[in-house]
Every structure is written in structure tokens, then in C-alpha cells.
Amino acid sequence: MSAATATRTPSAAHASAGMGTLTGTRALVAFNLRRDRVRLPAWILALALGTLSTAGQFRTLYATPEDRASVLGTMDSPAGLAMTGPRHYLADYTFGSMLGHQMLGFTAVLAGLMSVLVITRHTRDEEETGRAELVRSTVVGRHAPLAAALCVAVVADLALALLLAAGLGAMDLAPGGPTGALLYGLAHAAAGLVFAGVAAITTQLTAHTRGASGMALAAIGVAYALRAAGDAGGDDVLSWLSPIGWVQRTYPYVDNRWWPLLLCVALAVLGAGAGFLLSTRRDVGAGLRAPRPGSPRASGALVRPVGFALRLHRSLLAGFGAGLFLMGAMYGAILGEADAMLQNIDGLQEALRRTGGASTAESFASMIMVILAVAASVHVVTAALRPRSEENAGRAEPLLATGLSRARWAGSHLAVALAGGTALLLLAGLGSGLAGAASTGDSGLVLSLVGAALAYAPALWVTAGIAAVLFGWLPGAAHAAWAVPVYAFVTGYLGPLLRFPAWMSDLSPFGHVPRLPASPMSWTPLAVLTVVAAALVLLGLEGFRRRDLQTK
């Protein structure tokens, strides 16, 4: 041992002895909140305003007890219960119980998604990029990064709960409204905390952010599927196996049960504790699950840019494909009951009349296609922005130092985004067509709804083109591409209900797609969208060719 090392060792040992495992947590919490000063408010406001807007729509669309009674038949069917929640809400279908029945399970999933992304962003992503090692080289305890991430998730979930409680409490949705509003808000916080605990575990299992997020999102999907299967089949045992089933069984505005929230808090604490324990059994940057040894010989596809890009995207693409197929099937299953469900709802009837269609089922199916297309566009934006993530992480530079051109490298990811988005539309249309044909007895719906879904492919291509332009010319603002699917959902789905002016829909590429099967096919707008998409992709690749690489 050298003299210099010998002189440093006592001071280092003294510093380690005086540092607890949570040292530095407060500073990391403040730092993480600063990093998320735009991201978290956007999440919270979107969930809160979306809920408040839906509550306001219920008051307009179902203004009388007769209007609310008109949907009970559909909501009491297996398909209706699978998409919404337990049957007990139907006993007294006030505006508040409608909100809890139809929205709580869905928005609890989104609250869980927000929490998962917070945890993985501030833990596993920091380790994968090497920033965590720099932070840990300072006076920071071993558990401080995970503790700080959990604190940020708690802050976000409680902020969402308070905003929902305040907003809904000001609305007269049911007798005892403020109590129901507070419980409704805290149910979201409880669901978010449960899945934050799940993410605290998954971040210890794998060395990759996408893997940790994927496992946590799969847990959300399993929880939702258990809840849906239990409610549809009348099997409370399955529903009680799901944290989403727990929060729905608080029955805000109906029974106002508080004790299921204690189950969520207990599971969240167990998840967080398990995360802390597992973190002591691995090295920084590594995961508990050893990487699976690859094949000794790479396939021929991996030496080509498109094949390599597809390998990177395949897990996410497969997850979206399964999800959209099931989502389409869930919506298609209620097409046969669309007439009975919507016949007394004047606002929706007016929106469907403006959509067109020979039947209510066709008009409703055209509205469903907008939702499915927007969901597919989430994958398109994710895939189109993957080159930016590779560039930030420093993985693009070694590849581009070889004979691989920038256009071929970035273009391979865009090709996966374009082709993958189209494949997702096909699966979504197939799921809705098969389920719709089964519910209506009309086998022609299969091809009709597959075609209606595929009609949105050019709009997805334009979305990918916008992401490419931002990546190529304004890489710092690349995430602004997420405004396209958000705006498309607001104008395409909520626009007909809220009677937005036509020019607002025209600002979205999705607004130029013919609303099949309710409207006749028109090839001209699809051809124009395709040309625009090609021009945007080429423009984005040219911008990337001209600029310098940027890394964080």
C-alpha cells in the first residue's frame, strides 16, 4: 500500500462510517423534482383535467335518471363489466358512482404508469447511463437514490389525489360529494403507490430500463386483466387478487369504503422494502437476473440496420400488439349492444349522427377506430424517438464511426416505426372485427373494421415524420412529438362530443382520415398524407445528416 493510499484510507473510512444508507435523500428528492418540473405537472394535470372533463360530460350526457338507467343494461353485461368495474356501482347510478364505475379502473392504471416511469427514470435509467455511479461517489447513501425516487412518486400521487379531490368536491356528483371525492382521489394515489413498489422491485431484477419498465407494466396489465375477468365472470376472488380491484372496491360515492386503501399501502410498503433489500444483493449498474447468454453466432438480420433495429424494438412491439388486439376485442364485444346502450343519450346520438353511418354500431365503430389509432401512435412516437435515446446514451457514435451511414441507421428505426405502426393497426382492427362479428352476428365486420383501422396508417406515418423532423433538426425538442397523439385524441374522440369546430380536427393528421366504416372511403386525403409523411421523413433524415451528434 502506498503512503498516499494509507493517508487517504482513514478519512475515507471515517466518512463511510458517518454516512447512513439514506444520506443525501433530501437533496436527491429536490434534484429529481427539479428534473421533472415539466413532466410531472403535465401528467398530473392531464389525469386530473381528463377526469373532471369526463365528470362534466356525464352531467350533460346523462342529465336525468332515465338517461343513466338507459346504460345499465349494457354496463351489467360481461363485456360492460370487464371494461368498467364491479356490478355494485350499478345499484345507485348517480353521477359519482358512474365516474367510479367507468373511470376509476382506467385512470388508476394511468396513475400506476406514471409512478412506474418515475421510479425507473430516477433509478435504473440513472444506473444504465452511468450517472448513478457519479452521484454515489459523493456523500450519498446506498439506498438514497431509490428512496428519493419513491418520495417523488409519493409526491406526484398525493398531488394527483388532492387535485382530484378538490376538483370533484366542487361538483355536485352525489350526496356526500366531498367524502366521495376525497376517497376517489386517494384511490388513485393508492394505486400509484402499489405500482411504484412493484417498480422498486423490477429495477433490481434487470440491468436495463426498458426491461424494468416492461416488467412493471406487465404487472399492471396482469392486475387489470384479473380485475376484468373477475368482474365479468362474477368471481370476486379474481378481482381481489388485483390492486386495481382493491381501489375499485372502495366504492367512492356509493359505500365510501376506506379500508381497501390500507391493503394498497401495505403492498406498497412491502414492495418498497423488497426493493431496498434486493438492491443490497447486486452491484451498481447490474441486475439480479443474469443476462441470458446469446447465440454464439448472430443471425444474418442482426448485421443489417433494419434487422438490428427490429431486434431492439421487438419486445415493445409485441406488447403493444397484444394490448391493441385485446383493446380492439373489448370494444368490438359491445358493438352488438351499441343501439340499446346509446339510444337515449342525446349528446352521443348527435355526435354519432355527425359521424355518419348506416347504423349505430357502424358509427360507434368509427369512433373506436380513433382510439385504437391514437394508441398505436404511442408506439410509433416511441420507436421514432429511439434514435434520440441511443444518441443520448452514447451508443450511436460507435455505430456511426463505422461504414454505417446516418440515414441508414436512423432510417432503420423509422422503418420499424412505420411498419410496426401499420401492423398494430391490423391487429387492432382484427381484434375489434372478430369480437364485433361475434357480438352482432355480422361476419362482414371483420374485413370492414380491419380496413377502417388500416385507413389510419398514413396518419401514423405523418406522426413518425414529425418525430423524425424534430429529431433531425431540433433534437432538444424531440419529445414535443408526443403532442401529436395527445391532440389527436382530444380532437378525434372528445371533439365530436364537445362539438369542437372542424378546423381544430383539421390540424391533426388523424382528422383527415375518412371515418370508416361510417363514412365512404376517400383515397385522396390518404394519398396526400402519405406524400407528406415521406417528405417529413426525408427532411428529418437530412437534418440529422447535417447536425452534430449530441450526448448527455
Secondary structure, DSSP 4 states (H G I P E B T S, - for coil): --HHHHHHHHHHHHHHHT--TTTTHHHHHHHHHHHTTTHHHHHHHHHHHHHHHHHHHHHHHT-SHHHHHTTHHHHTSHHHHHHS--GGGGGG--HHHHHHHHHHHHHHHHHHHHHHHHHHHHTHHHHHHTHHHHHHTSS--TTHHHHHHHHHHHHHHHHHHHHHHHHHHTS--STTHHHHHHHHHHHHHHHHHHHHHHHHHHHHH-S-HHHHHHHHHHHHHHHHHHHHHHHHHT-HHHHHTSHHHHHHTT-TTTT---HHHHHHHHHHHHHHHHHHHHHTTS-TT--SSPPPP--SS--GGGGSHHHHHHHHHHHHHHHHHHHHHHHHHHHHTTGGGHHHHHTT-HHHHHHHHHH--SSHHHHHHHHHHHHHHHHHHHHHHHHHTHHHHHHHTT-HHHHHTTT--HHHHHHHHHHHHHHHHHHHHHHHHHHHHHHHHHHHS-TTHHHHHHHHHHTTHHHHHHHHHHHHHHHHH-GGGGGGGGHHHHHHHIIIIIHHHHT--HHHHHTSGGGGS--TTTS---HHHHHHHHHHHHHHHHHHHHHHHHSPP---
